[in-house]
Amino acid sequence: MARERLQKVLSAAGLGSRRACEQMILDGRVAVNGELVHAIPAFADPQTDRIQLDGRKLPRLNQPRVYLLVNKPAGVVSSAKDPTGRKTVLDLIEGRGPRVYPVGRLDKDSQGLILLTNDGELTKHLTHPRHVVERVYEVEVEGAVDGTVVEKLIRGVWLAEGKARAKHVKFLRKGQNRSVMEITLTENKNRQVRRMLAKFSVPVKRVTRVRFGPIVLTGVKTGHYRPLTKRELTELKILVNSG
């Protein structure tokens, strides 16, 4: 096999999107034939070169594709590795088949649906900004919420990285001591739900992601996982191909 761009080889092995794999290279985590690579472009032959990530041999290119739905608990980080030793979402499935990686992120304090896979191309399509993937959250807040907040969230608020909007917002429960909102986003800014509500001084108690694209959080308890069904995987690929 001819030499290929190193980030393409890493992504084909299921280590993440090409953009994520580029960052792995720039961070000095990838070695080819015992030599750390620190810059791109870089090239390798996956059939003849010895490629390692964090000192571990690259997974086989022909390994089976794995697609998992995880119900992430609050307090668990959604990265593949945490330098401070905090529990990651991969710890929830440790030692259970081929290595997989998170599709996007779900902040540490939030819970609910996150996908794990070793399909780098699918990850790239689902996380690229030009692809619109709906993410639905159930948000429990303290006290009553002014009804005008819904309109303002849809109209958009300014965050440090630009304007952020909700696609849909509705109340699932309204009360004086506790309210529950369903918020649909198509953007993927860090801690977006919490930061948007903070603009209106709404105290957030719990954020649960209940849907990612066509995939709904069903059939799995907090801290557990299950494989995607054939129907769910088909629906994901239809979403990607339509984008």
Backbone hydrogen bonds in HBPLUS format (Angstrom, degrees):
<---DONOR---> <-ACCEPTOR-->    atom                        ^
c    i                          cat <-CA-CA->   ^        H-A-AA   ^      H-
h    n   atom  resd res      DA  || num        DHA   H-A  angle D-A-AA Bond
n    s   type  num  typ     dist DA aas  dist angle  dist       angle   num
A0004-GLU N   A0044-ALA O   2.84 MM  40  5.52 167.9  1.85 145.1 142.5     1
A0044-ALA N   A0004-GLU O   2.89 MM  40  5.52 149.7  1.98 148.5 157.7     2
A0008-LYS N   A0005-ARG O   3.01 MM   3  5.35 128.2  2.29 105.4 119.0     3
A0009-VAL N   A0005-ARG O   3.14 MM   4  6.54 152.2  2.22 151.1 159.3     4
A0006-LEU N   A0042-ALA O   2.74 MM  36  5.47 164.3  1.76 141.4 140.8     5
A0010-LEU N   A0006-LEU O   2.98 MM   4  6.27 162.4  2.01 154.8 159.0     6
A0011-SER N   A0007-GLN O   2.99 MM   4  6.08 159.9  2.03 140.1 145.9     7
A0012-ALA N   A0008-LYS O   2.90 MM   4  6.03 157.3  1.95 145.6 152.1     8
A0013-ALA N   A0009-VAL O   3.13 MM   4  6.34 131.1  2.38 137.3 149.4     9
A0013-ALA N   A0010-LEU O   3.14 MM   3  5.15 133.9  2.36  94.7 107.5    10
A0015-LEU N   A0010-LEU O   3.21 MM   5  5.70 161.4  2.25 147.0 146.9    11
A0014-GLY N   A0011-SER O   2.88 MM   3  5.15 158.0  1.93 110.7 115.7    12
A0021-CYS N   A0017-SER O   2.87 MM   4  6.16 154.9  1.94 151.4 159.1    13
A0022-GLU N   A0018-ARG O   2.83 MM   4  6.06 146.8  1.94 146.9 155.5    14
A0023-GLN N   A0019-ARG O   3.18 MM   4  6.52 153.7  2.25 144.9 151.0    15
A0024-MET N   A0020-ALA O   3.07 MM   4  6.45 147.1  2.18 141.8 151.0    16
A0025-ILE N   A0021-CYS O   3.10 MM   4  6.40 153.4  2.17 145.9 151.8    17
A0026-LEU N   A0022-GLU O   2.96 MM   4  6.30 165.1  1.99 154.0 157.5    18
A0027-ASP N   A0023-GLN O   2.86 MM   4  5.99 138.9  2.03 144.4 155.4    19
A0029-ARG N   A0024-MET O   3.10 MM   5  5.52 165.4  2.12 166.1 162.6    20
A0028-GLY N   A0025-ILE O   2.93 MM   3  5.29 160.4  1.97 112.8 118.0    21
A0054-ASP N   A0029-ARG O   2.82 MM  25  5.16 167.7  1.84 153.9 157.7    22
A0037-VAL N   A0030-VAL O   2.84 MM   7  5.84 165.5  1.86 168.1 164.6    23
A0031-ALA N   A0052-GLN O   2.93 MM  21  5.15 159.9  1.97 142.7 148.6    24
A0052-GLN N   A0031-ALA O   2.89 MM  21  5.15 161.1  1.93 150.9 155.1    25
A0032-VAL N   A0035-GLU O   2.88 MM   3  5.30 156.2  1.93 146.2 142.9    26
A0035-GLU N   A0032-VAL O   3.11 MM   3  5.30 167.0  2.12 111.2 114.8    27
A0033-ASN N   A0050-ARG O   2.66 MM  17  4.78 168.5  1.67 147.6 151.8    28
A0048-THR N   A0045-ASP O   3.18 MM   3  5.60 136.5  2.38 109.6 120.0    29
A0049-ASP N   A0045-ASP O   2.80 MM   4  5.36 164.8  1.83 161.6 165.2    30
A0058-LEU N   A0051-ILE O   2.86 MM   7  5.61 148.7  1.95 164.0 154.7    31
A0053-LEU N   A0056-ARG O   2.82 MM   3  5.25 154.5  1.88 152.3 152.8    32
A0056-ARG N   A0053-LEU O   2.94 MM   3  5.25 165.6  1.96 114.7 118.8    33
A0063-GLN N   A0060-ARG O   3.31 MM   3  5.49 158.9  2.36 111.7 110.9    34
A0228-LEU N   A0067-TYR O   2.94 MM 161  5.74 158.2  1.99 142.8 143.6    35
A0068-LEU N   A0116-LEU O   2.82 MM  48  5.07 170.6  1.83 159.7 161.4    36
A0116-LEU N   A0068-LEU O   2.97 MM  48  5.07 158.3  2.02 140.2 145.4    37
A0069-LEU N   A0226-ARG O   2.80 MM 157  5.45 172.1  1.81 172.0 173.1    38
A0226-ARG N   A0069-LEU O   2.96 MM 157  5.45 146.7  2.08 145.6 156.3    39
A0070-VAL N   A0114-ILE O   2.94 MM  44  5.40 166.1  1.96 159.3 163.5    40
A0114-ILE N   A0070-VAL O   3.02 MM  44  5.40 144.7  2.15 150.3 158.2    41
A0071-ASN N   A0224-HIS O   3.02 MM 153  5.83 172.4  2.03 171.5 172.1    42
A0223-GLY N   A0071-ASN O   2.72 MM 152  5.55 167.8  1.74 164.3 164.3    43
A0072-LYS N   A0112-GLY O   2.73 MM  40  4.97 146.0  1.84 147.9 137.7    44
A0112-GLY N   A0072-LYS O   2.85 MM  40  4.97 149.6  1.94 140.6 143.6    45
A0075-GLY N   A0108-LYS O   2.67 MM  33  5.07 161.7  1.70 149.5 152.7    46
A0077-VAL N   A0087-LYS O   3.03 MM  10  6.40 158.7  2.07 160.6 155.6    47
A0089-VAL N   A0077-VAL O   2.85 MM  12  6.09 130.8  2.09 163.9 175.5    48
A0085-GLY N   A0082-ASP O   3.08 MM   3  5.47 165.8  2.10 115.3 119.4    49
A0091-ASP N   A0088-THR O   2.98 MM   3  5.40 141.7  2.13 107.2 117.9    50
A0092-LEU N   A0089-VAL O   3.20 MM   3  5.49 147.3  2.31 102.3 111.2    51
A0093-ILE N   A0090-LEU O   3.11 MM   3  5.52 154.9  2.17 108.7 115.9    52
A0096-ARG N   A0093-ILE O   3.14 MM   3  5.70 134.3  2.36 151.8 147.0    53
A0101-TYR N   A0117-THR O   2.83 MM  16  5.43 158.6  1.87 132.7 136.3    54
A0117-THR N   A0101-TYR O   3.01 MM  16  5.43 158.9  2.05 142.7 145.2    55
A0103-VAL N   A0115-LEU O   2.85 MM  12  5.42 151.0  1.94 156.4 153.1    56
A0110-SER N   A0107-ASP O   2.99 MM   3  5.48 155.3  2.05 116.5 124.4    57
A0111-GLN N   A0207-VAL O   2.94 MM  96  6.28 169.2  1.95 161.3 164.7    58
A0209-ARG N   A0111-GLN O   2.87 MM  98  6.41 159.2  1.92 150.8 151.1    59
A0113-LEU N   A0209-ARG O   2.93 MM  96  5.36 166.7  1.95 139.1 138.1    60
A0123-THR N   A0119-ASP O   3.08 MM   4  6.34 162.3  2.12 153.2 158.6    61
A0124-LYS N   A0120-GLY O   2.97 MM   4  6.17 156.5  2.02 145.6 151.7    62
A0125-HIS N   A0121-GLU O   3.12 MM   4  6.41 161.0  2.15 150.0 153.7    63
A0126-LEU N   A0122-LEU O   2.97 MM   4  6.18 158.3  2.02 153.6 159.7    64
A0127-THR N   A0123-THR O   3.04 MM   4  6.09 138.7  2.22 149.0 158.2    65
A0128-HIS N   A0124-LYS O   3.02 MM   4  5.83 128.6  2.30 144.5 154.3    66
A0131-HIS N   A0128-HIS O   3.00 MM   3  5.69 162.7  2.03 124.7 130.2    67
A0213-GLY N   A0134-GLU O   2.68 MM  79  4.96 177.5  1.68 165.9 165.0    68
A0135-ARG N   A0185-LEU O   2.82 MM  50  5.23 155.2  1.88 154.7 160.5    69
A0185-LEU N   A0135-ARG O   2.86 MM  50  5.23 168.1  1.87 153.8 156.1    70
A0136-VAL N   A0211-ARG O   2.96 MM  75  4.96 161.9  2.00 134.5 140.4    71
A0210-VAL N   A0136-VAL O   2.84 MM  74  5.73 151.5  1.92 145.9 155.6    72
A0211-ARG N   A0136-VAL O   3.38 MM  75  4.96 147.0  2.50 137.5 132.7    73
A0137-TYR N   A0183-ILE O   2.87 MM  46  5.24 159.1  1.92 145.7 152.8    74
A0183-ILE N   A0137-TYR O   2.87 MM  46  5.24 158.9  1.92 151.9 157.6    75
A0138-GLU N   A0208-THR O   2.78 MM  70  5.18 160.9  1.82 155.6 157.7    76
A0208-THR N   A0138-GLU O   2.93 MM  70  5.18 159.9  1.98 149.4 155.7    77
A0139-VAL N   A0181-MET O   2.74 MM  42  5.09 169.9  1.75 157.1 160.6    78
A0181-MET N   A0139-VAL O   2.85 MM  42  5.09 162.8  1.88 144.6 148.5    79
A0140-GLU N   A0206-ARG O   2.86 MM  66  5.07 157.2  1.91 148.0 154.9    80
A0205-LYS N   A0140-GLU O   2.81 MM  65  5.50 162.7  1.84 148.1 152.4    81
A0206-ARG N   A0140-GLU O   3.21 MM  66  5.07 159.8  2.25 137.6 138.0    82
A0141-VAL N   A0179-SER O   2.88 MM  38  5.42 169.5  1.89 160.3 163.4    83
A0179-SER N   A0141-VAL O   3.14 MM  38  5.42 164.0  2.17 143.7 146.7    84
A0142-GLU N   A0203-PRO O   2.95 MM  61  5.62 160.3  1.99 159.6 165.9    85
A0143-GLY N   A0177-ASN O   2.83 MM  34  3.95 169.7  1.84 102.8  99.2    86
A0149-VAL N   A0146-ASP O   2.95 MM   3  5.72 162.0  1.99 122.6 128.3    87
A0150-VAL N   A0147-GLY O   3.30 MM   3  5.90 141.6  2.45 111.7 118.4    88
A0152-LYS N   A0148-THR O   3.10 MM   4  6.38 157.9  2.15 150.1 156.6    89
A0153-LEU N   A0149-VAL O   2.84 MM   4  6.06 152.9  1.92 154.7 161.2    90
A0154-ILE N   A0150-VAL O   3.16 MM   4  6.43 156.4  2.22 150.9 156.6    91
A0155-ARG N   A0151-GLU O   2.91 MM   4  6.08 152.1  1.99 144.7 153.3    92
A0156-GLY N   A0152-LYS O   2.87 MM   4  6.01 144.9  2.00 139.9 149.2    93
A0166-ALA N   A0153-LEU O   3.01 MM  13  5.62 154.2  2.08 132.5 135.9    94
A0157-VAL N   A0164-ALA O   2.89 MM   7  5.45 154.0  1.96 152.5 156.4    95
A0164-ALA N   A0157-VAL O   2.76 MM   7  5.45 166.0  1.78 163.6 167.6    96
A0159-LEU N   A0162-GLY O   2.89 MM   3  5.22 167.1  1.90 137.0 140.3    97
A0162-GLY N   A0159-LEU O   3.07 MM   3  5.22 166.1  2.09 112.1 115.8    98
A0167-LYS N   A0184-THR O   2.74 MM  17  5.43 149.3  1.83 155.1 162.6    99
A0184-THR N   A0168-HIS O   2.87 MM  16  5.00 171.3  1.87 149.5 150.4   100
A0170-LYS N   A0182-GLU O   3.02 MM  12  5.34 148.6  2.12 142.2 151.6   101
A0182-GLU N   A0170-LYS O   2.76 MM  12  5.34 164.3  1.78 163.0 167.6   102
A0172-LEU N   A0180-VAL O   2.75 MM   8  5.33 163.4  1.77 145.8 151.0   103
A0173-ARG N   A0180-VAL O   3.15 MM   7  4.90 152.5  2.23 140.3 136.1   104
A0180-VAL N   A0173-ARG O   2.88 MM   7  4.90 160.2  1.92 131.4 136.2   105
A0192-GLN N   A0189-LYS O   3.26 MM   3  5.19 138.5  2.44 135.4 124.6   106
A0195-ARG N   A0191-ARG O   2.98 MM   4  6.13 164.2  2.01 160.0 165.3   107
A0196-MET N   A0192-GLN O   2.89 MM   4  5.98 156.1  1.95 153.4 159.3   108
A0197-LEU N   A0193-VAL O   3.09 MM   4  6.29 168.2  2.11 154.6 157.4   109
A0198-ALA N   A0194-ARG O   2.95 MM   4  6.06 141.1  2.10 140.2 151.4   110
A0199-LYS N   A0196-MET O   3.15 MM   3  5.47 142.9  2.29 103.0 112.9   111
A0200-PHE N   A0197-LEU O   2.98 MM   3  5.48 153.9  2.05 111.5 119.2   112
A0202-VAL N   A0197-LEU O   3.17 MM   5  5.41 171.1  2.18 140.6 140.4   113
A0201-SER N   A0198-ALA O   3.05 MM   3  4.73 166.7  2.07 104.7 106.1   114
A0217-LEU N   A0210-VAL O   2.89 MM   7  5.00 161.9  1.92 142.9 140.9   115
A0212-PHE N   A0215-ILE O   2.87 MM   3  5.24 158.0  1.92 151.3 158.7   116
A0215-ILE N   A0212-PHE O   2.98 MM   3  5.24 153.4  2.05 136.3 132.3   117
A0218-THR N   A0216-VAL O   2.90 MM   2  5.82 112.1  2.38 116.0  99.5   118
A0224-HIS N   A0221-LYS O   2.99 MM   3  5.45 152.4  2.07 142.0 140.6   119
A0233-LEU N   A0229-THR O   2.98 MM   4  6.26 163.1  2.01 155.0 159.2   120
A0234-THR N   A0230-LYS O   2.95 MM   4  6.11 156.4  2.01 145.7 152.3   121
A0235-GLU N   A0231-ARG O   2.95 MM   4  6.19 158.3  2.00 149.1 154.8   122
A0236-LEU N   A0232-GLU O   2.94 MM   4  6.23 151.0  2.03 147.1 155.1   123
A0237-LYS N   A0233-LEU O   3.02 MM   4  6.28 159.6  2.06 149.2 154.1   124
A0238-ILE N   A0234-THR O   2.92 MM   4  6.17 146.6  2.03 147.7 157.5   125
A0239-LEU N   A0235-GLU O   3.03 MM   4  6.25 155.9  2.09 143.4 149.5   126
A0240-VAL N   A0236-LEU O   3.00 MM   4  6.34 157.8  2.05 149.0 154.7   127
A0241-ASN N   A0237-LYS O   2.95 MM   4  6.07 164.0  1.98 145.0 149.4   128
A0242-SER N   A0238-ILE O   3.00 MM   4  6.10 131.8  2.24 142.1 153.8   129
A0243-GLY N   A0240-VAL O   3.16 MM   3  5.37 154.0  2.23 104.4 112.3   130
